[in-house]
Amino acid sequence: MDFQKLCTFETFQQVWGHYGYGRNLRDVIDQEFARIKGITYLDHAAATLYPESLVRDFCQDISRNVYGNPHSHNPSSRLTHDTVERVRYRVLQHFNTTPEEYSVIFISGCTAALKLVAESFPWRPRTSTEAGSHFCYLTDSHTSAVGIRGLTRGQGVVTLPLSPHEVENRAKDAAPGEDRTCQTPHLFCYPAQSNFSGRKYPLSHVKGIQARRLYPACDHQGRWFVLLDAASHVSCSPLNLQECPADFIPISFYKMFGFPTGLGALLVRNDTAGILKKTYFGGGTAAAYLSGEDYYVQTANISDRFEDGTVSFLDIIALNHSFDALHKITGGIDNIQLHTFGLARYTYMLLSSLCHGNGRPVAQIYTEGQFESPSTQGAILNFNLMDCLGQMIGYSQVDRLASLYNIHVRTGCFCNTGACQLFLGISNQEVKRNLQAGHVCGDSIDLVEGQPTGSVRVSFGYMSTFEDCQNFLNFVVDCFVEKPARVDEARLEKLKTAAASQGSNQDVPIQMTNGTIHQADGRHNPAEPPMNGCGGREISTDANSHGEAYTLTNIYIYPIKSCGAYEVHDWPVGALGLLYDRGWMVVNGNGVSLTQKREPRLCLIRPQVHLPSDKLLLQASGMDTISVPLKNKTELHSSQRVCQSKVCGDRVETVDCGDEAASWLSDFLGQPCRLIRQSPDFTRDMKKRPDGVATSTSLSLVNEAQYLMINRASVELIQKHMSGRRGYSEDHPLLDTQNLISRFRANLVIAGVEPFEEDNWSHLIIGNTRFLVAGRCARCQMIGVEQDTGTKTKEPLLSLSACHAGKVTFGVYLSRQLPDDSSTAKTLSAGSLILPEPHIS
């Protein structure tokens, strides 16, 4: 069978019989989600997308009605109060319960709801006569749930983390006899669905813990309450509180509807609410209190008691429209569960069956089951990719290439260290060692000694489509699979039937060549270049094509960050790098830095530094040339206001360059913009100090380091690889060497070295100036921008990954060492000889 037959909607229907909501889903996308055209959004577990009609109806509502503060009693305030109460009822209705059973406490989100329970729960410390309260939680829990222990630790409460299997494996056949004199309160917290793997935990645990049949409740006397973290679960699945009457249920609405953000709720059983004891009391929570005496009586209404101050009532009103839109589009949460699970199941089946040309699997998928049922598995797929040698591919590389394809995924540990450790086999000691190695939560250090520190997560929402699955799977095959790609057909057929038995896997592979799959015969097409060990074409390089000497061939500065290059032959070296390199940048109307990732037409702006006149010239096709002064005046004009901005997460202090430059940029780019430059009084240092450097290195508005260097041999290797890539034709003309060089936006271009040899250098001397190699440059989709036209292509980044052993680094950062004597040159010249110093093994 060919690839189209394997990846068609008909194949999907063989896997799962539910798709969409009774009308053409493509029509729904065109009407409600037109803004995601060209985007494959697969991060719904983090935040789903809102339909346009929701925002339109909400804006119309608040434009036509006057909503006052609900604590007042005038007509506009009564309208707000009544609307808010109506929304409370809709929330309870959605979870199949009533105001007689539960109360809805509006709060900023799930994390704040968890914190509210932790601060209000009546913890009892251990004493000589009482064992004290227990706080128990599954290790597969979100950070915000585990964080409750930070509060209980100081109150003498026993903290007991549990692996998922312990709850049932250590249960008892019957609940122990109840000692009615023991009323010690305990709290058991677990997620209805893992935000890491999508595993759904039994909702029956709620009654099992409350009745003390399950561990650890069966081993400890007292009253057991259940905190059910439902944030991940309710995004795509129904929650029936008649069947699982948890005591506390925190949720975040943006995970369900996409809008509003910053609004969540804590659902509290009315017969449980009385145990919660607040200490702080805010406006609207008191029945009576005295300011001159320690006297306070809380209001009788449970919701009012815990909603300090005025609730975010316009967001709550927006929630009313969120429910309307969801039901209008989908018909209800049960339909959403069937639709999203089918997409996740189909993607799991194909990805878990995909193999490299040598038969090795492409993905390590982190799941307890095999996506048999939506009752046990949510619409989340978590995995790491592996190369043809079985080595893990870092999640940062996957994320970077996915962005190139406009595929939006989530990477890391997803604020769930417990699940991350369990699935990736990371010990507690390794977590601590990784921290010492520089890895912290949320960073891009994806491999430590070859072992992953996190993974990749794709997740589906109610507006996800079959085409999203196709786009993702094609991306994996295109970027990470040794050709010809193979599919373990025996496994695929077994998964189609959702067989519980794993049996033996007969490898009946399928080859994928030029988009077509056929039965494997182990032969390669002799017309194509031979494959290297990991799927890239083997490119021979002629070592004699370069001269014997290492030479600096080109020097470029980029006066305005992300704008065009200005080539120079001899250029001064300043304290921040090449003089005036990235001294300015363009920001949008909100003061956010613009780069070619967001605005590729920046490359068409050609700034030039004219030292004799002390001016920076701004030039672009169809625009009159204007200038701004190179140096800041001693006294700033009123138009040159000092402002704050950010570069690569660093705060920078900048000076505005005036209205003329702002108007020029705005006219050319078609959006409000301003030109700013780094303040002369502001100092920004490199984040990572190179080994052996005692003093800090100051930076301009560059991302990482003072200088970026590439070499022509590496560029030529990429160029040759592009010419040998499958499918490259006259429709995609080969880029010449100079075109590729311009895309990598280096300051220094060298010749006379083997491809990627510079990766192994520790120092080098250019002329008589010594530089330290400060690290490799991680590449992103910016190298896909054609610097002469502003158009984009994926090819350079794909070829870089393929011919650089799967890495997407290219070029090295340099840091100039301070001169030892005054004779050291302060100018770099093209044509200078280079003396490299390799790392000592």
N, C-alpha and C positions, 0 to 999 in steps of 0.2 A: 504494500500500500504506500501511497505517496504522503508527503507531509500535510497537504491540504485535507486529505481524508482523515488524518489523525487529529488535526487541529480545527475541525469544523464544528459548527453548532450541532450537527447531527451526532457527532461523537459525544459532545457534552450531554445531549439528551439521553444517550445510552447510559451515562453515568448517573444522571439525576434528572428527574422528571418535572422539576419546578423551576420556572424562570419567569421573571417579570411579574406584572400585576394586572394581567388581563387586557392590556393594550400595548402598542408598540413602544418598547422601552426607549428606543432611539428617539421617538417623538418627545418623550418625557425629558430626555437629556437636552434635546435642542431647545425645548421651551423653558426648562427650569434651571439648567446647568450649562448654558452656552459658554460660560467663562472658562470651562475646563476643556474646551476643544483643543486637541493636540497634547493634552496632559493625561497621563495615566496615574491617577491618584490612588495609592494603595496604603494609606496611613490613617484609615478610619478609626482604628483603635485609639489613636492619639486625639483626633478631632475629625468628626465627619463633616460633610458639606451641607450647606443650607440651600434650599431652593429659592429662586428669585421671587416667586410669588409670596413667600413668607415675609421677606423684607419689604416688598411692595405693599402688602396688606397691612403690615405693622406701621409703616410710615404713613399710610393713608389714615389709619386709626388715630394715631397721635396727632395728625394734622387736623382732624375733624373734631376731636374731643379734647376737653380740658380735664387733665388728671392732676388733682392736688394731693397734698400730703395726707395719707390715710389716717393719720392721728388727729386730724381736724374733723369738724363735723359739718362743714359747708357742702353745698351740692357737688362741687368738683371732687372733694375729698371722699364723699360718700360713694361717688362713682368709682373712684380708685379702690376703696375698701371692698365694694361689692364685686368688682372685677377680680381682685386678688383672691377673694374667697371662692369665686367661681373656678379659678385656676387651681386652687388647692383641691377642690373636688375632682377636677379632671385628672390631677396627678394620682389621687387615690383610685379613681375609676380605672386608670391605665394599669394599675397593679392589682385590680380585682379586690378592692377592699373599700371600706366606708369610713366616714368621720367618726362613727361610733367605736371603731376598732383602732384606728391610727390617726395621728396628727402629722401634718406636714410643717416642718420648720424650714423656712427658706434661709439659705446661707450661701456663702460665696462659691462653694464647691465641695466635692467629696472629701478633700483633705481637711477643710475647715470643719466638716461634719464629724470626721473621725476625731479631730482634736477636741471638739465640743463634748463628745462622749467621754473621752479620756479625762477631761478636766472636771466633768460633772459626776462621773461614776463614784459611788460611795466605797472607795477602796478601804480595806481594813488591814492594818499592819499585823504581822505575826507577833503574838504575845505568848506568855507562859501558859495561858489557858486557851488560846485560840490559834489555829494554824494560819489564819490570815487569808487574804484574797489571793487568787491566782489570775494572772493574765496569760492566756494561752492563745497562740496563733500558729497558723500553718507557715512553714518556711517559704512556701510559694505564695507570698503576699507582697503587695506593693509597699514601697518604702514608707508611705504615709500611714499604713497600718502597723508596720513593725515599729515605727517611731513612737507609738504609744508607750512603749517600754521606757523611753527616756523620761516620761513623767512618772511612771509607776516605780522606777528604780529608787527614787528618793523617798518613797512612802512605805518601804518595807514590804512591798508586794512581791510574791513569787512570780517570776517570769518563766514561762515554759514554751519554748519553740517546739513544734511538732512537724515531723515529716508527714506527708499526706496519708501514707499507708498505716501509720500508727493509730489513727482515729478509729478505724474499723478492726484492724488486726488485734488491738488490745481491748476491744469492747467485751462486755459481759452479756451472757444470754438473757439475763433479766436485770432490771434496775434494782440496785441495792435498797434495803429498807431505809426509809427516810427518817432521819432524826429531826423532828419538828422543832427541837430547841436550837438547832444549828441553822442560822440564817445568814451565814457568811456569804457575801456576794462575790461571785466569780464571773469573769468575762472571757468568752471564747470567740475569737475573731477568725473568719476565713472568707476567701473570695468565692462568689458564686461561679466566677470564671477567671482563670488565670490570664492576666494581661500579657504574660510572656508567651505561653503556648496555645492559649485558647481552650485549654482543658476545662470542662465544666465539672465542678465538684457536686456531689449529690446534695440537692436541696433538702433531702430527708435528714441530713445532719442536724438541721435546726431543731426538729423535734427530738432527735436522738440525744442531743446534748442537753436540752431542757429537761428531758425525762431521765437523764443520767444513765442512759444505756451505753453511750459511746465514751471512749477514752478522750480526755482525762476526767470527764465529769463522773464516770463510774467509780473512780478511785478517791473522790474528795467530796465530803459532805458539804452542804450549803445550797444556796440558790444559784443556778447557772443561767446566765443570760447570753444571748447570741448576737454578735455584731456581724451582720452579713454585708461584706463589701460588694455592692452590686454594680459599681461604676462600669466595669468592662462588660458584664453580662447584659445589662439592659440596653446596650447600644444596638443590638440586633436580635435580642431574644426576649420572650415574655417572662414575666415574673409574677406568679400567682401567690399572693400573701395569704390566701385561704389555705393553701397547701403547705407553705413554709412560713409560719408566723414568727419570723425573727423579731427580736426586740428592738433592734436598731438597724436601719438600712440607709447608708449614705449613697447618694448619686450625684452625678454632674450632668446637667442637661445638654451641654455642648457635645457630649459624646453621643447623645441620642438624636439631636436635631441640627447641630452645627451652629445654631444661634438661638438664644443669646449665650454669650460666654460670660464667665464670672458669676454664674448663678447655678446653685445646686440646692439640694434639700437633704434633710435628715428626716426619715420617716420613723416615728416612734410609736410603739404600742401604747395605747392610753393607759392600760393597767400596769405598765412598766414605768411610765414617765415619772411617777411619784418618787422613785428611788434616786433620780438625778438631782444633785444639789449644786446649784450655781453659787459662786462667791461674788463675782462682779454682777452688777445690775445696771442696765442702761435705760435710756428713754423708752417708755412704752411697756416696760416689763413689770412695773410695780402697781399693786393695788393701792398701796399707801407707803410712805416713808417719811422720815424726819431728817432734815439736814443737820440739826443741832444735837441729835441723839441717835445712838445706834439702834435704830428701829426701821425695819423694812418688812413688808408683807408682799409676797409675789402675787401676780395676777393669777386668776383661776384658769384662764385659757392657756393651754399648753404651748401653742404656737407663739402667742404673745410673750410668754414667760422667757422664751429662749431667743427671740429675735430682738437683739439689742439695737435700739435706735430705729430709724426709718428703714424699712426694707427697700430693696432696689425695685421699686414698683413698676417702673417702665419696662425693665427686663422681664418681670413677671407677666406683664401684659403681653409682651412679645411671645412669651411661652404659650399663651392662648392660641396665637396664630401658628406656632410651631406644631401644636397638636392638630390643628385644622389641616395644615399642609401635609403632614405625615399621613393622615387618614385619607385625604383626597387623592394623594399620589399612589399610595400602596394598599390601602384598605385595611391596614392594621399590622401590628407587630408580628403576628404569626406568619403572615406572608413574607415579611422581611427575613425572618429566620430561615424559611425554606429557600428563599432566593440566594441569600448570602452564603449559606452553608453549601449549596450546590457549587457556587463558584470556588469556594475554598477547597472543596473535595476534589473537584476536577483539577485544580492547580496542583494539589498535593499528589494526585495520582501520576500526573505526567512528570512533575519535577522529581519525584522519588524513583521513577523508572528510567530517568535520563542517564546515559553513560557517555563517557569519552570514547574516542575511536579505539582506544586500547582496552575497553571494557570496564574501566574503573567508574564507579558512580560519581556523579557531578555534585550531588548535594548530600549533606548530613542534616536530616530533618529532626527537629526536637519535638516529639509528640509521644504521648503514652499509648495512643491507639492508632487506628488507621482511617480515621474520619468516617467511621461507620454510620454515625447518627448525629443529628443536631441536638439530641438530648445529652450527649457526652462531649461534643466538640463544637466550639464556636468558629466564627469566620476569621480565624487567625492562623497564619502559617509562619513558623519560625525555623530558621535554617542557617547553615553556613555552606558556602560553596568550596569545592576542592578542585585542585588542578589535576592534570592527567597522571601525576606522580603520587596522588593521594595527600598532598600538602594543602593545608588550609589557606584559603584566600582571605585576607583581612576584610572585615566588613566596611572599612572606610573606602577601600578600593571599589567595592561593589556599589556603595552609595555614590561615589564620585561618577562612576560610569553610568549609573542609573539616572543621575541628574542630566547627563549628556543626552540621554534618550527621553528626557522629560518624564521619567518615571519616579514618583515620589514614594519612598519607603522610609522605614524607621530602622535605625541601627543602634547597637550598644547593648545595655542590659535592661533597658526599659523600666528603670526604677524597681527592679525585682531581682535583687542579688541572690536570694535563695534559689529561685528557679534557674538562674544563670549558672550558679555553682553546680546544681544538680545535673543539668543537662550537659554542661561543658566539662564536667569533672574537675572543677577548680576547688582545691582545698582552701580552708581558712588561712593556712600559712601562705599559700600562693597568692591569695588576695592581698595579704600584707606585703609580700615581696613585690607584687606588681605596683603597689603604692610607692614603695621605696624606689622602684624603677621609673617612677614618674607618671604612672597611669592613675588617673582619677575618673570618677564617674562623669560621663558626658564628653570625654575627650576623644581624640581620633587615634589613640594608641591601640590598635586592634589586635596586634600579635605581640606576645612576649616570649622570646625563645621558641618561636614557631607555633605556640599554642594560642588559640583565640581568647580574647578577653571579653568578647560579646558576640553578637550574631546579627542577622538580618531578619526583620519582621515585615511581612505583607499582611494587610488586613482589608476586609471588604465592607462596604456600606450598602445601604438600600438602593443607591443609584449606580453602583458598580455594574459593569457589563461584561459579557463574554469577551468582547474585544479587549478589555483590560487584562484578562487572563492571557489572551493571545500575545498582546504586546509584551507582557512580562516574560513569558516563556521564550519568545523569539529573542528578546534581549539577552537572556541567559545563554541561549545557544550561540548567538552571534559573538558575544564577548568572552565567554568563559569555557566553551566546550571545544576539545580537540576534535577536529574534523577527520573523518566523517562522524557526526554524532550518531549515537546508537540508543535505541530504546529497548529496555528489557521487556520484551513483549509478553513473556510468561507472567512476570510480576504485574504488568498492566492489566492483563485479562483477569488475574486473580483479584486485583483491587476492584475491577469493574463489578464483580459479583459480591464485593464486600465480604469475602470469606474470612471468617475469624481465624481459621487455621492458616499458618504461614507455610507449611509444607516445604518442599525443596524448590529452589529457584532455578529453573532451566533457562539458561541465557540464550534466548533466540533473538539476537540483536537485529537492529534495523539501522541502515546507514542513511545519513542525511547529507546530500551533496547538491549544492546549488538549489537549495529549497526543496529537494525531492528525497523521499525516503524509499529505500529498497532493501531487500534482504542482503545481509553482509556476506561478502566473499573474501574479505581480507586483502583485496587488491586496491591500490591507488590508481587514479587516473594518470597515465604516464605523461599526459600533456600538461599537467599541473606541476609546479615546483614541488620538490619533496617537503614533507612536514618535519619540523623539528620535534624534540621530545615532548613539547607541551602544546602542540597544535599550530605554532607559528611556522611560516615558511622558512626553510633554511636559506639564508642569504650569505653568499660568500663575499668577503670583503678583501679588497686588494690592498695589502699593507703598503705596497709601493706607490699607491696613488697619492700619498702625502709625502711631503718632504721630511727629512730626518729631524729637523729642528721643530720645537714647539714655538708657535708664533701667535701673537695677538693680531687677528686680522681686521676686526671691526670694533668700534666703540659706539654705543648708543646711549643717549639719555632720553628720559621721558619726563619733560618738565611738568606736565600735568598728568597726574595719575590716571591711567587707563586711556589716555589719548595717544596720538601718533608718536612715533619715534623721531628723534632728531640725531642724525649720524654726525659724528665729529671725528677728527683725526688726532688732534692733540687737545687734551682737556684737563683743567685743574681738578685736583683731588681735595675735597674739603673735609671738615670734621664729621659730616654725615654721609660721606660717600662722594660720588662724582658731583661736582658743583651744580646745584639747581636740579638735580635728578629727583623727581617726585616731590617737588617743593610745593606744588599746588594740587588741588583736586576739585572736582565738580560735585555739588550736592543738589538734591532735589528740593522741592518746595518745603519739605519737612526737615531739611538739614541732614538727610541721610546720604552718605557717599554713593555716587553712581559709578558703577564699573561696567565693563563690557558684558558681564553676565546679564545685567538688567538692560543695558542700553548699548548694543554693539556699535551704533553709529558714532560713539565716542572716538573710535579709531580714525574716523575721517577728519577729525580736528587735528591740524598739524601745527603744533606750537614750535617756535624757534626762539632760541636765546641769542640775543644780539648784544654781546658784551660791550662793544664800543659806545652804544647809546644807552646802555643800562636798561634795556627794555625786553620784555617777553612779548613776542608777537603771536597773535592768535589768527590762524588762517584756516579756511575751509572753502571748498568749491561752492561758488555762488554767493559768497559772503565777502563783504569788505574787510580788509585786514585792520585789526585794532591792536592796541598795545596796553600793557600794564607795566608798572615799574618793577625791576628785578629786586630792588631792596626796599625794605620797609622804611618808611619815614620815621624819624625820631618821635614825632607826635602824630598819633593817628587822627585822621579826619573823622568827622561824625559818621560818614558812610562806611568807614572801615571799622565796623564793630567787631569786638572780640566775641567768639562763639565757641561752643563745644561740639565736637563731633567724635566719630569713632573710626578706627582703622584696625581691621583684624581683631576686634574685641577690645582694643586699647583706646582709652580716652585720649584725645588730642585737643590741644588748644590752638585755635586758628583765628585768622584775621580775614574779614570779608574784603574782597577786592573791588567793590563798588558796583554801581548800577549799570554802567556801560558794559562791562564784561558780562554781568548777569543778563542783560537784555540780549546781547549777542548770542550767548549760549542758549537762552530760552527760545529765541527765534530759530536757531539751527536745529535744536533737538526736539522742538515742538512740545515742550513742557516747561513749567517754571523751574529755573535752575539758578545757581549762583556759583561763582568762582571764589574759593577760599584758599589761603596759604597757611602753612604752619607758622605759628607765632614765634618770633626770634627768641623770646624769653622762655619758651617751653622746651623741655627735654623729655625724650622718650627713649627708653633703652630696649635692647634686644631681650626677648623673653628668655631665651636659652643661651646662656653664655658658653661659648666654645671652650672645650677642654684646653687648659693651659693659659687661659686669658684671665689675668688678675683683675683688670678694670672693666667696667661696663662699656658697651658699645652703643653710641647714640645713633638714632635713626631719623630719617626724614619721614615722609608719608608712605614709605615702602611697606610691604606686608611683613617681611620676616627679617631681612638683613640688608646691609649696605649695598652689596653688589650681587648680581646674578650672572653666572658664567655658563655658557654651553660650548660644545665643540662641533665642528662641521662633520666629523666622521660619524658621530651619533645621528646627526640630522640626515646624512646621506643613507645610513642604514634604515632609518624610518622611511625615507623616500623610496628606497628599493623594495621594502616590505609592502608599501602601498601599491606599487606597480604589480606585485605578485599576488595581491589579495584577490580572492574569489569575487567576481562580479564587478571588478573595477574596469570600466569601459570608456568609450568616447563620451558617454554621458557624464562621466566623472573624470575629467582630464587630470593627468598627473601633475601634482604641484612641483614647481622647480625648487631647488635648494634654497634660494633667497626668499621665496614665499614662505617656506616652512620656518626659516630662521626668524622671519618677522613675527610669526605667530607665537614663538616662544618668548618674545619680549625680553631678551637678555640685555645686560649692559655690555658684557664682554663676550666676544666670539673668538674662539681659538682654533687653530689647525695644527696638524702634525701629530695627532694622537689616535690610538685605537678607539673604536666606539665604546663609550661609557667608561673609559679608563679613569676619567676624572672623578668618578664615584669613589675611587680608592685612594685619592690624594688627601694628605693632611694639611700641607702647606704648598704654596708656590710663590715664586718671585717673578714679577713682571717688570722688566727693566731693572731697576734697583729698588722696587717697592715690594715688601713682603706681605703676603696675605695668608690668613688662616681659612681653611675650608670649614664652614659652620654648619654644614648639613645639606641634604638633598632637597630639591624643590618638588613638592607634590603638585601634580598638575590637575586641572579641572577643565570644564567645557570651554574656557576662554581660548584655549589653543585651537578651537574649532572656528574661531572668527577670522574670516579673510580680512586682512588688515588694509587692503586697498578698496574693498567694497562694503564691508560690514556684514556680509552674508555668513551663514554658519554651515558647518559640515561636521559630522562625527568622526570622519576618517582619521585625522591625525592622532586623536587620543586612542582610538582602537588599535592603530598600528603601533603606537608607542607601547601599549600594554602587551601586545603580541610579541614584539621583538625585544622586549626588555624583561624577559622572564616573568611576565605577568605584572610587573610594577608599573605604576603610573607616575613615577618620578622622572624628572628630566632636568639636567643642569644642577649646579651646586651653588650654594650661597657662600659668599666670601666676606670676610671681615678684615679690614686693613690693620696691620699691627703698627703701633705708633713708632715713629722713627727713633733710632738710637742716637742719631746725630743730625746736624743741620744740613749735611750734604745729601740726605735722602731726597729723591725727586718728589715734587708735589704735583707733577703732571704725568698723565698716562698718554702714551703715543701708540697709535696703530703701527704695526710692524715690529713692535718690541719682541725680543726673545723671552721665552718663558722657561723657568727651571722648576719642575714639579718635585715634590717630596712625597713618596707614597707612605701609607700607613705602615707601621711596623707590626707584623703579625705577632 
